[in-house]
């Protein structure tokens, strides 16, 4: 019957009233779905991580629980490793690239990680890493304790020029101009 791209399995959704509540919450929160059945929600497309997190919160509020897919867990693990590395200085790469670092820590080949991440997020792991690094640069600029050269070293850029070029490409302004403006995004929205 279903011609869908994604099925979510939902614990505790065991009656017609449960189906009605879930449908209402999906509509109220503007999460597009194809069909809701006992214990299952069908979607026409894969949900983004943000949509999945919103849905998870909605369902938990109503007493339901998503049985998370393996792919969803892999993407969250990738994001956690990237943020820990960039923002908390854990697991410094030391001449190791992110593809090797992530493959070793998630215990999957990088090609698989890249495919899963791109399918669920609609962007590449590299793009996500760059966005996170730029947010970290903004934070370090705001604190005004390190030079651009020191920041580039801290975040494993090949040079301060590379950092500045990438920063301007993403934000539209130079790191120095940003120091005068000073704005940072929230990590969970990047």
N, C-alpha and C positions, 0 to 999 in steps of 0.2 A: 504494500500500500504506500509506504513512504518513499519519496524520491529525494531524500535529504542528504546533507553533507555531514551532519553531526547529530548524535543522540546522546543525551545526558541521562544517566541512571540516577534516580532520586529515591533515597530511603524514606520510609514512613509515609509515602504518598499511596494510600491504600483504599480510598473510597472516592465516590463521585464528588463529594464536597471538597476533598483535597484537590481534585482536578480543577474545580471551579475557582478555588482560592489561588492556585498557582497561575491559572489563566489570567485572573484579575490582576495579580501582582505583575505579571509580564506586561500586560497592557498599560497599567499605570506607570511603569518604569520604562516604557517604550523599548522593550527588548523584543525584537521580532522573532516569532516562532512559527513553525508550520503546524504542529499538532501537540496536544498533551494527552497522554494516556496514563493508566495506572503505572506509577513508578518510572515513567519516561517522558522526556521532553524532546521533541524533534525540531531541528533548526534547518533552514535552507543554506546556511553557511556556518563555518566554524566561528565560534565566538572568540573575540579578543580576550586577552588576560583581564583587561579592565571590565569588560562585560561579564566575564566569568566571575570575577570577584564581586561585582554588584549583585549578580544572580545568587551567588553563594550567600551573601548577607541577607538578601530578601528571603530566601528559602529557610535559612536558619531562624530568622525572626518568626516564621510561621510554623516552626517545629520540624522542618524537613532537612535533609542532609544530602549533598551531592556526593556521589561516589566518583571521585576525581579520576580523570583519565591519566594514564601514564604520561602522555605528552604534556599535559598541563603541569604535572609535577616536574618534568624535565625542564620546562621553560622557567618555572619558579626557581629551580636549583641554579640554572644559568644566571638568572638575574641576581640571585643572592650572592653567588661567587663574584660576579662583576662588581657589585656594590661593595662587598667586603674588601675586595682588592683596591678599588679606587678610593673609597671614602674612609676606610678604617685601617689601611695599610697592612691588612692581613695577607699572608701568602704572597709576598712580593715575587714578581715574575723572574727576576735575575736572569736575563738573557733567554727567557722562554716567551714564546708568543702566546696570545690568548687561545688560539685554536688548540695548541698542545695542552695548555693549562686546563682548559675546560674539558677536553676529551679525557684527560687523566682523572680529573675530579668527579666527573659525572659518569665515567666509565662507559662511554659510548664513542664511536668514531665521530670526528668532527663533522663529516658530511651528514651524518644522521642528525646531529645536534642542530646544524644549520638548517636542514630541511624542516625539522619539527618547529624550531623557533620561527622561521619565516612563515610557515603555514598558520601558526597561531597568532603571531604578532603582526603580520603584514609588513615586516621590515627585517633587515638582516641583523645578525648578532653584531657585526661590525658597526652598523649604524647605532645600535643601542649602546655599545661601548663608547663610541664617540660622544653621544649625547650625555652620558654619565660623566665622562672626562671633562666635558665643557662645563657641566654644573659644578664639578669639583674645582675647576679653575676659577669659576666665579666666586665660589666660597673662599678660596685661598686669596684671591684678589681683595675680597671684602675685608678679610682679617688684616691685610696689609703688612704681613710679617715676612713674606718671601718675595724675592724678585721674580720676574718672569722666567729668568734663566733657572732659578732654583725650583720653580713650579714645574717647568718642563722636565727637569731631571726627576723630580718627585713622581711625576706621572708617566715616566718612561717615554717621553717624546724624544725623537732623534735630535731635535734642536729647538731653541726658543723660537726660531723663525717658523718651524713646522707648527708649533703650538699656536703662534699668532695667526698664521695662515688659516689653520683649521678653525680657530675661534672666530675669525672674521667671516669665514665661509658659512658657519652655522648661525652666528648671531647678527651678522651684518655690521658689526663694529669691532674695533681692535680691543685687546685686553686693557690697554691704557684708557681708551674711551669708556670702557665698562667700569673702570675704577671710579670714574667721575659720576656715572649713573647709578650703578649698584643695584641689580635685581637678580634674584635666583628663583628657579622653579621648585616645586615640590617633587621629591624623588619618585613618588608613586604615580605621578602624572607624566613622567618622561618615558 
